[in-house]
């Protein structure tokens, strides 16, 4: 039996348009260490957190104010046996209204409890979605990973991006 994919839901007072724009702005809620366009259909961006996590992600579905789907094209973790664990998974954001509120349902399709990174990723996604994205939507300021040159190898990142 397959376990369910990781899912998180938040409710906010802001409208779907504001929510949609905030989600697309990964630099404001996930990480300032992102290169490329995060809100343009069929464009790929590169994310990294030190040498711990590197990922190439492409926006594959975009329905304004309703849905965004990102495909993880390539991924590397430094802390798992399967370094490419997220490769082929999807980040799905569904926006709807619930009464006077706007609901955001985030699903990381393919991230299940069987995955080695699940516990770390579960905690991280909870922070990014339920705290950082929520704060960006409700206050205009998220809590992304800051740009930080300490602790990561720029050479490793450069080589990996070219792969």
Phi and psi restraints in degrees (value plus and minus 20) as a CYANA .aco file:
   2 UNK   PHI    -100.1   -60.1
   2 UNK   PSI     118.2   158.2
   3 UNK   PHI     -99.7   -59.7
   3 UNK   PSI     137.8   177.8
   4 UNK   PHI     -90.2   -50.2
   4 UNK   PSI     131.4   171.4
   5 UNK   PHI     -88.2   -48.2
   5 UNK   PSI     135.2   175.2
   6 UNK   PHI     -81.6   -41.6
   6 UNK   PSI     114.2   154.2
   7 UNK   PHI    -160.3  -120.3
   7 UNK   PSI     121.9   161.9
   8 UNK   PHI    -158.0  -118.0
   8 UNK   PSI     124.1   164.1
   9 UNK   PHI    -149.4  -109.4
   9 UNK   PSI     119.5   159.5
  10 UNK   PHI    -151.1  -111.1
  10 UNK   PSI     130.8   170.8
  11 UNK   PHI    -138.7   -98.7
  11 UNK   PSI     114.3   154.3
  12 UNK   PHI    -155.7  -115.7
  12 UNK   PSI     142.6   182.6
  13 UNK   PHI    -102.4   -62.4
  13 UNK   PSI     -42.4    -2.4
  14 UNK   PHI     -90.5   -50.5
  14 UNK   PSI     135.6   175.6
  15 UNK   PHI     -97.0   -57.0
  15 UNK   PSI     146.5   186.5
  16 UNK   PHI     -75.6   -35.6
  16 UNK   PSI     -55.6   -15.6
  17 UNK   PHI     -85.0   -45.0
  17 UNK   PSI     -64.9   -24.9
  18 UNK   PHI     -82.7   -42.7
  18 UNK   PSI     -65.0   -25.0
  19 UNK   PHI     -80.1   -40.1
  19 UNK   PSI     -67.7   -27.7
  20 UNK   PHI     -77.9   -37.9
  20 UNK   PSI     -66.7   -26.7
  21 UNK   PHI     -84.1   -44.1
  21 UNK   PSI     -58.0   -18.0
  22 UNK   PHI     -87.4   -47.4
  22 UNK   PSI     -63.2   -23.2
  23 UNK   PHI     -78.5   -38.5
  23 UNK   PSI     -65.4   -25.4
  24 UNK   PHI     -83.0   -43.0
  24 UNK   PSI     -40.7    -0.7
  25 UNK   PHI    -110.8   -70.8
  25 UNK   PSI      47.3    87.3
  26 UNK   PHI     -75.3   -35.3
  26 UNK   PSI     -52.3   -12.3
  27 UNK   PHI     -84.1   -44.1
  27 UNK   PSI     -46.2    -6.2
  28 UNK   PHI    -107.8   -67.8
  28 UNK   PSI     -35.2     4.8
  29 UNK   PHI    -150.6  -110.6
  29 UNK   PSI     -41.7    -1.7
  30 UNK   PHI    -124.1   -84.1
  30 UNK   PSI     -81.0   -41.0
  31 UNK   PHI    -179.9  -139.9
  31 UNK   PSI     120.9   160.9
  32 UNK   PHI     -98.5   -58.5
  32 UNK   PSI     -30.5     9.5
  33 UNK   PHI    -110.6   -70.6
  33 UNK   PSI      38.6    78.6
  34 UNK   PHI    -145.7  -105.7
  34 UNK   PSI     113.4   153.4
  35 UNK   PHI    -136.9   -96.9
  35 UNK   PSI     113.5   153.5
  36 UNK   PHI      87.6   127.6
  36 UNK   PSI     158.8   198.8
  37 UNK   PHI    -110.1   -70.1
  37 UNK   PSI     107.4   147.4
  38 UNK   PHI    -119.7   -79.7
  38 UNK   PSI     -29.7    10.3
  39 UNK   PHI    -140.3  -100.3
  39 UNK   PSI      -9.9    30.1
  40 UNK   PHI    -127.6   -87.6
  40 UNK   PSI     106.1   146.1
  41 UNK   PHI     -75.9   -35.9
  41 UNK   PSI     116.6   156.6
  42 UNK   PHI      47.4    87.4
  42 UNK   PSI      -6.3    33.7
  43 UNK   PHI    -121.3   -81.3
  43 UNK   PSI     128.3   168.3
  44 UNK   PHI    -129.6   -89.6
  44 UNK   PSI     120.9   160.9
  45 UNK   PHI    -145.5  -105.5
  45 UNK   PSI     141.0   181.0
  46 UNK   PHI    -136.0   -96.0
  46 UNK   PSI     107.5   147.5
  47 UNK   PHI    -138.3   -98.3
  47 UNK   PSI     120.5   160.5
  48 UNK   PHI    -168.8  -128.8
  48 UNK   PSI     127.1   167.1
  49 UNK   PHI    -142.5  -102.5
  49 UNK   PSI      82.1   122.1
  50 UNK   PHI      28.2    68.2
  50 UNK   PSI    -159.3  -119.3
  51 UNK   PHI    -118.0   -78.0
  51 UNK   PSI     -10.3    29.7
  52 UNK   PHI    -100.0   -60.0
  52 UNK   PSI     -59.8   -19.8
  53 UNK   PHI    -167.4  -127.4
  53 UNK   PSI     104.3   144.3
  54 UNK   PHI    -148.1  -108.1
  54 UNK   PSI     118.2   158.2
  55 UNK   PHI    -172.8  -132.8
  55 UNK   PSI     119.6   159.6
  56 UNK   PHI    -128.6   -88.6
  56 UNK   PSI     105.3   145.3
  57 UNK   PHI    -151.3  -111.3
  57 UNK   PSI     116.8   156.8
  58 UNK   PHI    -143.2  -103.2
  58 UNK   PSI     113.4   153.4
  59 UNK   PHI     -97.3   -57.3
  59 UNK   PSI      95.6   135.6
  60 UNK   PHI    -130.8   -90.8
  60 UNK   PSI     -33.3     6.7
  61 UNK   PHI    -167.3  -127.3
  61 UNK   PSI     114.0   154.0
  62 UNK   PHI    -165.7  -125.7
  62 UNK   PSI      88.1   128.1
  63 UNK   PHI    -136.2   -96.2
  63 UNK   PSI      86.8   126.8
  64 UNK   PHI     -68.1   -28.1
  64 UNK   PSI     111.0   151.0
  65 UNK   PHI      44.8    84.8
  65 UNK   PSI      -9.3    30.7
  66 UNK   PHI    -151.3  -111.3
  66 UNK   PSI     -62.8   -22.8
  67 UNK   PHI    -178.9  -138.9
  67 UNK   PSI     120.2   160.2
  68 UNK   PHI    -155.6  -115.6
  68 UNK   PSI     114.0   154.0
  69 UNK   PHI    -150.1  -110.1
  69 UNK   PSI     106.3   146.3
  70 UNK   PHI    -134.8   -94.8
  70 UNK   PSI     115.5   155.5
  71 UNK   PHI    -124.7   -84.7
  71 UNK   PSI     108.5   148.5
  72 UNK   PHI    -101.4   -61.4
  72 UNK   PSI      85.3   125.3
  73 UNK   PHI     -96.9   -56.9
  73 UNK   PSI     -57.2   -17.2
  74 UNK   PHI    -174.5  -134.5
  74 UNK   PSI     126.8   166.8
  75 UNK   PHI    -173.0  -133.0
  75 UNK   PSI     126.0   166.0
  76 UNK   PHI    -163.1  -123.1
  76 UNK   PSI     106.5   146.5
  77 UNK   PHI    -128.8   -88.8
  77 UNK   PSI     126.3   166.3
  78 UNK   PHI    -112.3   -72.3
  78 UNK   PSI     -30.2     9.8
  79 UNK   PHI    -131.4   -91.4
  79 UNK   PSI     -11.2    28.8
  80 UNK   PHI    -142.5  -102.5
  80 UNK   PSI     135.9   175.9
  81 UNK   PHI     -85.4   -45.4
  81 UNK   PSI     -67.0   -27.0
  82 UNK   PHI    -106.7   -66.7
  82 UNK   PSI      77.3   117.3
  83 UNK   PHI     -82.3   -42.3
  83 UNK   PSI     -43.4    -3.4
  84 UNK   PHI    -125.1   -85.1
  84 UNK   PSI       7.3    47.3
  85 UNK   PHI     -71.1   -31.1
  85 UNK   PSI     -59.2   -19.2
  86 UNK   PHI    -101.5   -61.5
  86 UNK   PSI     -34.1     5.9
  87 UNK   PHI     -74.6   -34.6
  87 UNK   PSI     108.9   148.9
  88 UNK   PHI      70.7   110.7
  88 UNK   PSI     -25.2    14.8
  89 UNK   PHI    -105.1   -65.1
  89 UNK   PSI     153.5   193.5
  90 UNK   PHI    -151.5  -111.5
  90 UNK   PSI     125.4   165.4
  91 UNK   PHI    -125.1   -85.1
  91 UNK   PSI      95.6   135.6
  92 UNK   PHI    -137.9   -97.9
  92 UNK   PSI     104.3   144.3
  93 UNK   PHI    -134.7   -94.7
  93 UNK   PSI      99.5   139.5
  94 UNK   PHI    -135.4   -95.4
  94 UNK   PSI     107.7   147.7
  95 UNK   PHI    -133.1   -93.1
  95 UNK   PSI     110.3   150.3
  96 UNK   PHI    -168.3  -128.3
  96 UNK   PSI     151.9   191.9
  97 UNK   PHI    -125.2   -85.2
  97 UNK   PSI     126.1   166.1
  98 UNK   PHI    -156.5  -116.5
  98 UNK   PSI      78.3   118.3
  99 UNK   PHI      45.8    85.8
  99 UNK   PSI    -146.2  -106.2
 100 UNK   PHI    -109.7   -69.7
 100 UNK   PSI     -20.4    19.6
 101 UNK   PHI    -124.5   -84.5
 101 UNK   PSI     142.9   182.9
 102 UNK   PHI    -127.6   -87.6
 102 UNK   PSI     111.7   151.7
 103 UNK   PHI    -125.8   -85.8
 103 UNK   PSI     113.7   153.7
 104 UNK   PHI    -136.1   -96.1
 104 UNK   PSI     101.0   141.0
 105 UNK   PHI    -130.7   -90.7
 105 UNK   PSI      98.7   138.7
 106 UNK   PHI    -127.0   -87.0
 106 UNK   PSI     109.6   149.6
 107 UNK   PHI    -147.2  -107.2
 107 UNK   PSI     109.1   149.1
 108 UNK   PHI    -119.3   -79.3
 108 UNK   PSI      72.7   112.7
 109 UNK   PHI     -88.9   -48.9
 109 UNK   PSI      98.9   138.9
 110 UNK   PHI      87.3   127.3
 110 UNK   PSI     -31.9     8.1
 111 UNK   PHI    -115.0   -75.0
 111 UNK   PSI      82.7   122.7
 112 UNK   PHI    -144.0  -104.0
 112 UNK   PSI     144.9   184.9
 113 UNK   PHI     -77.8   -37.8
 113 UNK   PSI     -38.8     1.2
 114 UNK   PHI     -92.5   -52.5
 114 UNK   PSI     -40.1    -0.1
 115 UNK   PHI     -93.2   -53.2
 115 UNK   PSI     122.1   162.1
 116 UNK   PHI     -80.9   -40.9
 116 UNK   PSI     -56.6   -16.6
 117 UNK   PHI    -103.9   -63.9
 117 UNK   PSI     -20.0    20.0
 118 UNK   PHI     -72.7   -32.7
 118 UNK   PSI     -69.3   -29.3
 119 UNK   PHI     -81.6   -41.6
 119 UNK   PSI     -65.9   -25.9
 120 UNK   PHI     -86.1   -46.1
 120 UNK   PSI     -64.4   -24.4
 121 UNK   PHI     -87.3   -47.3
 121 UNK   PSI     -58.2   -18.2
 122 UNK   PHI     -77.5   -37.5
 122 UNK   PSI     -70.7   -30.7
 123 UNK   PHI     -84.1   -44.1
 123 UNK   PSI     -61.9   -21.9
 124 UNK   PHI     -85.3   -45.3
 124 UNK   PSI     -68.0   -28.0
 125 UNK   PHI     -81.5   -41.5
 125 UNK   PSI     -60.7   -20.7
 126 UNK   PHI     -76.1   -36.1
 126 UNK   PSI     -63.3   -23.3
 127 UNK   PHI     -86.0   -46.0
 127 UNK   PSI     -68.3   -28.3
 128 UNK   PHI     -86.5   -46.5
 128 UNK   PSI     -61.1   -21.1
 129 UNK   PHI    -103.7   -63.7
 129 UNK   PSI     -74.1   -34.1
 130 UNK   PHI     -97.4   -57.4
 130 UNK   PSI     -39.9     0.1
 131 UNK   PHI    -132.5   -92.5
 131 UNK   PSI     -82.9   -42.9
 132 UNK   PHI     -87.6   -47.6
 132 UNK   PSI     -72.3   -32.3
 133 UNK   PHI     -83.9   -43.9
 133 UNK   PSI     -62.7   -22.7
 134 UNK   PHI     -76.2   -36.2
 134 UNK   PSI     -67.5   -27.5
 135 UNK   PHI     -84.6   -44.6
 135 UNK   PSI     -59.1   -19.1
 136 UNK   PHI     -80.6   -40.6
 136 UNK   PSI     -64.9   -24.9
 137 UNK   PHI     -86.8   -46.8
 137 UNK   PSI     -63.9   -23.9
 138 UNK   PHI    -107.8   -67.8
 138 UNK   PSI     -45.4    -5.4
 139 UNK   PHI    -142.6  -102.6
 139 UNK   PSI     -31.4     8.6
 140 UNK   PHI      67.3   107.3
 140 UNK   PSI     -17.4    22.6
 141 UNK   PHI    -159.0  -119.0
 141 UNK   PSI      95.8   135.8
 142 UNK   PHI    -109.5   -69.5
 142 UNK   PSI    -193.5  -153.5
 143 UNK   PHI    -147.8  -107.8
 143 UNK   PSI      42.3    82.3
 144 UNK   PHI     -94.2   -54.2
 144 UNK   PSI     143.6   183.6
 145 UNK   PHI     -81.6   -41.6
 145 UNK   PSI     111.1   151.1
 146 UNK   PHI     -97.8   -57.8
 146 UNK   PSI     139.5   179.5
 147 UNK   PHI     -84.1   -44.1
 147 UNK   PSI     112.4   152.4
 148 UNK   PHI    -173.6  -133.6
 148 UNK   PSI      94.8   134.8
 149 UNK   PHI    -102.9   -62.9
 149 UNK   PSI     -35.5     4.5
 150 UNK   PHI     -93.8   -53.8
 150 UNK   PSI     116.4   156.4
 151 UNK   PHI      67.4   107.4
 151 UNK   PSI     -17.1    22.9
 152 UNK   PHI    -153.2  -113.2
 152 UNK   PSI     134.5   174.5
 153 UNK   PHI    -116.7   -76.7
 153 UNK   PSI      89.2   129.2
 154 UNK   PHI     -80.2   -40.2
 154 UNK   PSI     -51.3   -11.3
 155 UNK   PHI     -86.9   -46.9
 155 UNK   PSI     -61.6   -21.6
 156 UNK   PHI     -82.5   -42.5
 156 UNK   PSI     -66.0   -26.0
 157 UNK   PHI     -80.0   -40.0
 157 UNK   PSI     -65.9   -25.9
 158 UNK   PHI     -80.5   -40.5
 158 UNK   PSI     -67.0   -27.0
 159 UNK   PHI     -83.5   -43.5
 159 UNK   PSI     -61.6   -21.6
 160 UNK   PHI     -86.9   -46.9
 160 UNK   PSI     -59.3   -19.3
 161 UNK   PHI     -82.4   -42.4
 161 UNK   PSI     -52.0   -12.0
 162 UNK   PHI     -97.5   -57.5
 162 UNK   PSI     -35.6     4.4
